[in-house]
Structure formats: structure tokens, C-alpha cells
Amino acid sequence: MPVITIQMAKGRARSVKRRIVKELTAVAVRNLDVRPEWVTVLLDEYPRDNWATAGLLHSDKFGKGSGRRGTRAKAKAR
């Protein structure tokens, strides 16, 4: 009974979450020889104010948004 936990910034669309849990489940089934109903995927989402890398809050480092969008928006502002 595998449990897969993803920790990520808050704000991704439900369609993105559906896609990632479907694909992770398929990978687990294929590689771990388990049934899909045995696979649990947990999505832990954190506000960017509660996540930091290299001593910088992600809200300061990347700006608003999530994933590449937030990173690109901040890069354009520089």
C-alpha cells in the first residue's frame, strides 16, 4: 500500500492536481506491481509565505502564482 506525498506551493489548478495524481498512480502501479486502489497520493500545499529556499521566502523570491508561471513573472519583473 504505497503512499506518495507531494509537497508544493499552494495555488495550482485542480486540473493540474488531477493530472499529477493520475500519473503518479500509474507509475506506482507499473513499477511496484500494485493495484491502483492500493495507491494513495497526498498533496500537501503550502502558502509561499510558509516556504523558503536559500534563506528567502518563496513569496519574496518568486512572487505570486505557482509553478513556472510564478517564476517567469518574477524573472520578467527583474
C-alpha positions in Angstrom: 0.0 0.0 0.0 2.2 2.8 -1.2 1.6 6.4 0.0 3.1 9.1 -2.2 3.4 12.6 -0.7 3.9 15.7 -2.8 4.8 19.0 -1.1 4.3 22.0 -3.3 3.3 25.7 -3.3 -0.4 26.4 -3.0 -2.3 27.7 -5.9 -2.2 25.0 -8.7 -5.4 24.3 -10.6 -7.5 21.3 -9.8 -6.9 20.0 -13.3 -3.1 20.0 -12.7 -3.7 18.1 -9.4 -5.9 15.5 -11.2 -3.2 15.0 -13.8 -0.3 14.6 -11.4 -2.2 12.1 -9.1 -3.3 10.1 -12.1 0.3 9.9 -13.5 1.9 9.1 -10.1 -0.6 6.4 -9.5 0.1 4.8 -12.9 3.9 4.9 -12.2 3.4 3.2 -8.8 1.2 0.6 -10.3 3.6 -0.1 -13.1 6.8 -0.1 -11.0 5.6 -1.5 -7.7 3.3 -4.2 -9.0 0.3 -3.0 -7.0 -3.3 -2.3 -7.9 -4.4 1.4 -8.4 -6.8 1.2 -5.4 -3.8 0.5 -3.2 -2.0 3.7 -4.1 -2.6 6.8 -2.0 -1.4 10.3 -3.1 -1.3 13.1 -0.6 -1.0 16.7 -1.8 0.5 19.0 0.9 0.1 22.6 -0.2 1.9 25.5 1.5 1.5 29.2 1.0 4.6 30.8 -0.4 4.9 32.8 2.8 5.5 29.4 4.6 8.1 28.1 2.3 11.7 29.3 1.9 14.8 28.3 0.0 18.3 29.7 0.5 17.1 32.0 3.2 14.4 33.6 1.1 10.6 33.2 1.4 9.2 32.0 -1.9 6.7 34.8 -1.8 9.7 37.2 -2.0 11.8 35.1 -4.3 9.1 34.1 -6.9 6.2 36.5 -6.4 2.6 35.4 -6.8 1.5 32.3 -8.6 2.7 28.8 -8.7 5.0 26.6 -10.7 6.7 28.2 -13.8 4.1 31.0 -14.0 5.2 32.5 -10.7 8.9 32.1 -11.6 8.5 33.6 -15.0 6.5 36.6 -13.7 9.2 37.3 -11.1 12.0 37.0 -13.8 10.2 39.5 -16.1 10.0 42.0 -13.2 13.7 41.9 -12.7 
